[in-house]
Each structure stands twice: as C-alpha cells, then as structure tokens.
Amino acid sequence: MDIVLTIILNSAGIGIGALSTSVPMYQSESVPKNIRGATVSSYQLLITLGIWAAYMVRIPSAPR
C-alpha cells in the first residue's frame, strides 16, 4: 500500500511541476504584448501569495 501511495504522490508532484513550467509559457504566448510581463509575473506573485496564505492558516492550527 505504501508503494502505491508513493507512486500516486510522485505522479502528482510531476504534474504540478509540469504545470508550473507550462502555464507561464502558455500565458506569454497567448496574451497581448503590452500586458505580457504583468500577466506572467502576476502568476508567480499569486503562487507565492497562495503559499503564504496556506502557511498563515496553518500557524493557528499547529500543535503547541
């Protein structure tokens, strides 16, 4: 059972890694030239804010 769970989690990690590289590339190809930089950099900013928000939600619920 542990091997199956490891394979599933590893596959999810590879999928997330592939998306984190392909989404900015797709955005940079599909948006107009005048907002391209803002769109791609906002993607990274929102990812970072999501990680920060998850961390902030976890702090009050962490065991003491």
Buried (B, 14 or more C-beta within 10 A) or exposed (E): EEEEEEEEEEEEEEEEEEEEEEEBEEBBEEBEEEEBEEBBEEBEEEEEEEEEEEEEEEEEEEEE
